[in-house]
């Protein structure tokens, strides 16, 4: 699939700004701005093209029980039970604790709609699992994937979120009006 996705990205004019930091074995990877269902397709293609073999994304457990469950697992999905006594953050931390190599991809907005603030789950997953966050920008205007340097959460959540918003705000998703530019303060 690696070759297929490299060709697909090439045909559509997409390129990665730089290589993924493969020396990082565990991380929360946040991709944004998430403005379109096409983000999933582009993300899966780049995961393969950049050889992120241990890259997974979270999905509600119900997706994996139905007739397409095999498909979601095949493309890298990992189920989480949203109604468990152990919340999603704790479930993901446990996955990190029992894995040698794991990259969990999430959208910091948690939706394709315009948001007034970012979700915090990804942040607490990284903090509690003591893994870095890697930001990946999906720049549709330039058809370029940007990759940040990994960073660990600090004791100042407000400053960490400012850093995240500053990274994503100038990036135009497929629908720029749904992006994060308005979150700059």
Buried (B, 14 or more C-beta within 10 A) or exposed (E): EEEEBBEBBEEEEBEBEEEBEEEBEBBBBBBBBBBBEBBBBBBBBBBBBBEBEBBBBBBBBEBBEEEEBEEBBEBBBBBBEEEEEEBBBBBBBEBBEEBEEBBBBBBBBBEBEBBEEBBBBBBBBBBBBEBBBBBBBBBBEBEBBBBBEBBEBEEEEEEBBBBBBEBBBEBBBBBEEBBBBEBEE
